[in-house]
Amino acid sequence: MSAPAVPAPPGRLIDFSLFGGAESLTEGKKSKRSPRRTVVVSPTEKDDGTSYPGPPQDPTDFLWLMTEEPHRSRRMAIMKAHPEVTKLMGHEPLTKYVVLVVVTLQLSVAYLLRNTHPLTPLFLLISYAIGGTANHNLFLAIHEITHNLAFRGVSANKALAVFANLPIGVPYAAAFKKYHIEHHRYLGEDGIDTDLPSRLELLCMNNVLGKIIFTTFQIFFYALRPGFVRTQTPTRWHLYNLLTELTFDYVLVKVFGPYPLFYLLFSSFFAGSWHPLAGHFIAEHYLWDGLAQETYSYYGSLNIFAYNVGYHNEHHDFPSVPWTRLPALRALAPEFYDTIPSHPSWPMVIVNFVRDNEVGMFARVKRIAKMRSANRGAAGKAPEAESTSDPEQETEKETGKEKVEKVDVQ
């Protein structure tokens, strides 16, 4: 009787997801969780800041929730516990001066590089280090101005946003305003919140190679996705923004040649690619560590260059509080903010997003979009979100009481 054959040792498993395949990183091998990536400033019994708050998310779909977005309820709780929070609301006069300095810096550097070829190491290094930082600062200046926090008047804020848009090279400030207001009011609502990845992005980039492509070219995803998901009706400010930017680009090339414009465009690309500040795009709303928490803050030093956008829970809770007072908001209500997970590093968010199998395009909260009325849904028409206030109809001035009432839609 012959001895039973000894099975051959299994060959080394190939992880096809590393090469862009649809297979999971853990398929065919024992799953091992990545180290916890978020921290808790003041640990609680519910979350000690070191263990995993929940199991890994299903990587085949988004996390669909029926609950209300968390910011409105927390805002109401903070206003009840700290009614003095309304004193932090209002515009910040410093913003317009910062915008002026950064725009001047970018135009000065563009002028100095007018005779330097765009593909030289010096040109690329300056475009990344100086230009990428400056233009990302302008992205976030426009974000701040979108909430009407630079001037009291709405028109003055829109004009400043168009001015801040100049060194970016591509007109987007006017379109961003409407999309961003909807992002606040309809956070996580599918087909309305254009910050959310589409299902096509989930299917095509839910692997390491896909995530590398996304993080490298994420500026294009954020620029192009809204046009496919939810189109806008152009307003006169869209036209002003378009004509101003195209005229500026034309004059720049006509007077100084194409290289200054290349510098500004390269700066915008680097600002939304593998740049330390670009980590906030992913840090703000992607899910981590088995949490169902859809907004995360970051309290590190890079906020200096980014209008304190790292204070993102604080910002979503109170969009009428300007960037200079967001740290004061956190200090006013530490029991609300220091007890929830936050990110310790923006650059590492990008790295961990690519290499961790527990986070990816799927790691976002989504909700079914609210229908405008039950009758429209019953008639078989597609669900629509409740209309937001038309930016052209916003009042020029707001009292403190009005700001409290409107804070959740700004």
C-alpha positions in Angstrom: 0.0 0.0 0.0 1.5 3.3 -1.1 1.8 6.2 1.2 -0.7 9.0 0.7 0.6 11.8 -1.5 1.7 14.8 0.4 0.0 17.9 -1.0 2.3 20.4 -2.5 2.8 23.6 -0.5 0.7 26.4 -1.8 2.4 28.9 -4.0 2.8 32.5 -3.0 -0.5 34.3 -3.3 -0.6 37.1 -5.8 -2.5 40.2 -4.6 -4.0 41.4 -7.8 -5.4 44.5 -6.1 -2.0 45.9 -6.0 -2.0 46.0 -9.8 -5.5 47.5 -10.2 -7.7 44.4 -10.1 -11.0 44.3 -8.4 -9.9 41.7 -5.9 -9.7 42.6 -2.2 -6.4 43.2 -0.5 -7.3 40.4 1.9 -8.6 37.8 -0.5 -6.9 34.5 -0.1 -5.1 35.4 3.1 -5.8 36.1 6.7 -7.2 39.6 7.3 -5.1 41.8 9.5 -6.3 45.2 10.6 -4.2 48.2 10.1 -3.2 50.2 13.2 -5.8 52.7 14.4 -5.3 55.9 12.5 -7.4 58.4 14.4 -6.9 59.8 17.9 -9.0 61.1 20.7 -7.8 64.2 22.6 -9.8 63.4 25.7 -10.6 59.6 25.7 -13.9 58.4 27.1 -15.3 55.1 28.2 -17.0 54.9 24.8 -13.8 55.4 22.9 -10.4 55.1 24.6 -8.6 56.3 21.5 -6.5 53.2 21.0 -8.9 50.3 20.3 -11.1 49.9 17.3 -14.6 51.5 17.8 -16.1 49.1 15.3 -15.6 46.3 12.7 -14.3 47.0 9.2 -16.7 48.4 6.7 -17.9 46.3 3.8 -15.7 47.5 0.9 -18.2 46.7 -1.8 -20.6 49.5 -1.0 -20.9 52.9 0.8 -22.2 53.1 4.3 -25.9 53.9 3.9 -27.5 55.5 6.9 -31.0 56.5 7.7 -30.0 58.9 10.5 -29.8 62.6 10.3 -26.4 64.2 9.6 -24.8 64.9 13.0 -24.0 68.6 12.8 -27.4 70.1 13.3 -28.1 68.2 16.5 -24.7 69.0 17.9 -25.1 72.6 17.0 -28.3 72.8 18.9 -26.7 71.1 21.9 -23.8 73.5 21.9 -26.0 76.5 21.6 -28.0 75.3 24.6 -24.9 74.6 26.7 -23.0 77.6 25.5 -25.3 80.4 24.2 -22.4 82.8 24.0 -21.2 80.9 20.9 -23.2 83.3 18.8 -20.6 86.0 19.6 -18.1 84.1 17.5 -20.2 84.4 14.4 -19.5 87.1 11.8 -17.1 88.2 9.1 -13.3 88.3 9.5 -11.7 91.5 8.1 -8.3 89.9 8.0 -9.3 87.5 5.2 -9.2 90.1 2.4 -5.6 91.1 3.4 -4.4 87.5 3.4 -6.0 86.9 0.0 -4.2 90.0 -1.3 -0.8 88.9 0.0 -1.1 85.4 -1.5 -2.4 86.6 -4.9 0.5 89.1 -5.0 2.9 86.3 -4.1 1.7 84.0 -6.8 1.7 86.7 -9.5 5.2 87.7 -8.5 6.6 84.2 -8.6 4.9 83.6 -12.0 6.6 86.8 -13.3 10.0 85.7 -12.0 9.6 82.3 -13.8 8.6 83.8 -17.1 11.9 82.8 -18.7 12.2 79.4 -17.0 11.1 76.3 -18.9 8.2 74.5 -17.1 9.9 71.1 -17.2 13.1 72.2 -15.4 13.6 70.9 -11.8 13.6 74.4 -10.4 10.3 75.3 -12.1 8.7 72.1 -10.8 10.1 72.4 -7.3 8.9 76.0 -7.0 5.5 75.1 -8.4 5.1 72.4 -5.8 6.6 74.0 -2.7 5.5 77.6 -3.2 2.8 77.5 -5.8 1.1 74.4 -4.5 0.9 75.8 -1.0 -0.2 79.2 -2.1 -2.9 78.0 -4.5 -4.2 75.5 -1.9 -4.4 78.5 0.5 -6.5 80.3 -2.2 -8.7 77.2 -2.6 -9.5 77.5 1.1 -9.8 81.3 0.9 -12.6 80.8 -1.6 -14.1 78.2 0.7 -14.1 80.8 3.5 -15.5 83.5 1.3 -18.2 81.2 0.0 -19.7 81.4 3.5 -19.8 85.2 3.3 -17.2 85.5 6.0 -14.8 88.1 4.5 -17.3 91.0 4.2 -20.7 91.8 5.5 -22.1 92.2 2.0 -22.8 89.2 -0.2 -21.7 90.9 -3.5 -18.4 92.0 -1.9 -17.7 88.4 -0.9 -18.4 87.1 -4.4 -16.1 89.8 -5.9 -13.3 88.8 -3.6 -13.8 85.1 -4.5 -13.4 86.0 -8.2 -10.2 87.9 -7.4 -8.8 85.0 -5.3 -9.6 82.7 -8.2 -7.1 84.6 -10.5 -3.9 82.6 -9.7 -5.7 79.3 -9.9 -5.9 79.7 -13.7 -9.3 78.0 -14.1 -12.7 79.7 -13.1 -14.5 77.8 -10.4 -15.3 80.1 -7.5 -18.9 80.8 -8.6 -19.8 77.2 -9.2 -18.1 76.1 -6.0 -20.4 78.3 -3.9 -23.6 76.6 -4.8 -22.2 73.1 -4.6 -20.6 73.8 -1.3 -23.7 75.2 0.3 -25.5 72.0 -0.8 -22.7 70.0 0.7 -23.4 71.6 4.1 -27.2 71.4 3.9 -27.4 67.9 2.4 -24.3 66.3 3.8 -24.1 62.7 2.5 -27.2 62.8 0.3 -26.7 60.8 -2.8 -27.0 62.8 -6.0 -27.0 66.1 -4.1 -23.7 66.3 -2.1 -21.1 66.3 -4.9 -18.3 65.8 -2.5 -19.3 62.1 -2.5 -17.6 59.6 -4.8 -19.9 58.2 -7.5 -20.6 54.5 -7.9 -18.5 54.5 -11.0 -15.5 55.7 -8.9 -16.2 53.0 -6.4 -16.2 50.3 -9.0 -13.1 51.5 -10.9 -10.8 52.7 -8.1 -11.5 50.5 -5.1 -8.0 49.1 -5.1 -4.5 50.3 -4.4 -3.8 51.5 -8.0 -7.2 53.2 -8.2 -6.5 55.0 -4.9 -3.1 56.2 -6.2 -4.8 57.6 -9.3 -7.4 59.3 -7.2 -5.0 60.9 -4.8 -2.7 62.0 -7.6 -5.4 63.5 -9.7 -8.1 64.3 -7.0 -8.2 68.0 -8.1 -9.7 66.8 -11.4 -12.2 64.5 -9.6 -13.5 67.3 -7.5 -13.6 69.7 -10.5 -15.4 67.4 -12.9 -17.6 65.2 -10.7 -20.2 67.9 -9.9 -20.9 68.4 -13.6 -21.8 64.8 -14.0 -23.7 64.4 -10.8 -25.7 67.7 -10.4 -25.6 70.5 -13.0 -26.2 74.1 -12.1 -28.1 76.9 -13.8 -25.5 79.6 -14.5 -25.9 83.0 -12.9 -24.3 86.4 -13.8 -21.6 85.6 -11.2 -20.7 82.5 -13.2 -20.3 84.7 -16.2 -18.3 87.3 -14.3 -16.0 84.6 -13.0 -15.5 83.0 -16.4 -14.8 86.3 -18.3 -12.5 87.6 -15.6 -10.4 84.5 -15.4 -10.2 84.0 -19.2 -9.3 87.7 -19.7 -6.6 87.5 -17.0 -5.1 84.3 -18.5 -5.1 85.9 -22.0 -3.4 89.1 -20.8 -0.8 87.1 -18.8 0.2 85.0 -21.8 0.1 87.9 -24.2 2.3 90.1 -22.0 4.7 87.6 -20.3 4.4 84.5 -22.5 3.0 81.1 -21.6 5.3 80.1 -18.8 3.7 82.2 -16.0 0.3 80.6 -16.8 2.0 77.1 -16.8 3.3 78.0 -13.3 -0.2 78.9 -12.0 -1.8 75.7 -13.5 1.0 73.5 -12.2 0.5 75.1 -8.8 -3.2 74.2 -8.9 -2.4 70.6 -9.9 0.2 70.1 -7.2 -2.1 71.8 -4.6 -4.7 69.0 -5.3 -2.3 66.1 -5.6 0.3 64.6 -3.3 0.7 67.8 -1.3 0.6 67.9 2.5 -2.3 70.3 2.5 -4.3 68.1 0.1 -4.7 65.6 2.9 -7.7 67.5 4.2 -9.7 66.5 1.1 -9.7 62.9 2.4 -9.4 63.6 6.1 -12.6 65.5 6.3 -15.3 63.0 5.5 -13.9 59.5 4.7 -14.6 56.8 7.4 -11.8 55.4 9.4 -11.2 52.7 12.1 -14.7 51.1 11.8 -16.3 54.4 12.8 -19.6 55.7 11.4 -18.4 59.2 12.1 -18.6 61.2 8.8 -16.7 64.3 9.7 -13.2 64.5 11.2 -11.1 67.4 12.4 -7.3 67.9 12.4 -5.7 70.3 14.9 -2.1 70.3 13.7 0.2 73.1 12.5 -0.7 72.9 8.8 -3.9 74.8 9.7 -1.8 77.9 9.6 -1.7 77.6 5.8 -5.3 76.4 5.4 -7.6 78.9 7.1 -8.1 76.4 10.0 -10.1 74.1 7.7 -8.8 71.3 9.8 -11.3 72.3 12.5 -13.9 70.6 10.3 -16.4 69.4 12.8 -16.4 72.9 14.2 -16.9 74.4 10.8 -19.8 72.1 9.8 -21.5 72.7 13.2 -21.1 76.5 12.8 -20.4 77.6 9.2 -20.9 81.3 10.3 -17.9 81.2 12.6 -14.8 82.5 10.6 -11.5 80.7 10.4 -9.8 82.9 13.1 -12.4 81.9 15.7 -12.7 78.2 15.1 -10.0 77.4 17.8 -12.0 79.5 20.2 -15.1 77.5 19.3 -13.3 74.3 20.1 -12.0 75.8 23.4 -15.5 76.9 24.3 -17.0 73.4 23.9 -14.2 70.9 24.5 -16.7 68.3 25.9 -18.2 68.2 22.4 -15.0 68.2 20.3 -12.1 66.7 22.2 -14.1 63.5 22.9 -14.5 62.5 19.2 -11.8 61.1 17.0 -9.6 63.4 14.9 -6.7 63.0 12.5 -3.1 63.6 13.8 -1.6 64.2 10.4 -2.8 65.3 6.9 0.1 63.9 4.9 -0.3 60.5 6.6 -4.0 60.5 5.8 -3.0 60.3 2.1 -0.5 57.6 2.7 -2.8 55.5 4.9 -5.7 56.0 2.5 -3.7 54.3 -0.3 -2.1 51.5 1.7 -4.9 50.6 4.2 -7.5 48.1 3.0 -10.1 49.4 5.5 -10.5 52.7 3.8 -11.1 53.5 0.2 -13.7 55.0 -2.2 -16.3 53.0 -0.3 -15.6 54.7 3.0 -18.2 57.4 2.9 -21.6 57.8 4.5 -24.5 58.1 2.0 -28.2 58.9 2.5 -31.1 58.7 0.2 -31.8 62.2 -1.1 -34.8 63.9 0.3 -37.7 64.3 -2.1 -39.1 67.7 -2.7 -42.5 66.4 -1.9 -44.3 63.1 -1.5 -46.5 63.9 -4.5 -43.5 64.3 -6.8 -42.1 60.9 -5.7 -45.5 59.3 -6.1 -45.7 60.6 -9.6 -42.7 58.6 -10.5 -40.3 61.5 -10.8 -36.7 61.3 -9.6 -36.2 62.4 -6.0 -35.0 65.9 -5.7 -33.5 67.7 -2.8 -35.3 70.5 -1.1 -34.2 73.7 -2.8 -31.5 75.7 -1.2 -31.6 79.4 -0.9 -30.6 81.0 -4.2 -27.2 82.7 -3.6 -28.4 85.6 -5.7 -31.3 86.2 -3.3 -29.2 86.2 -0.1 -29.6 89.3 2.0 -26.7 91.8 2.2 -26.7 91.9 6.0 -27.7 89.5 8.7 -28.4 90.2 12.3 -27.0 87.8 15.0 -30.4 86.2 15.4 -30.7 85.6 11.6 -27.3 84.1 11.5 -28.3 81.5 14.1 -31.4 80.6 12.1 -29.5 80.3 8.8 -26.3 78.8 10.1 -27.2 75.3 8.9 -27.7 76.3 5.3 -24.7 78.5 4.7 
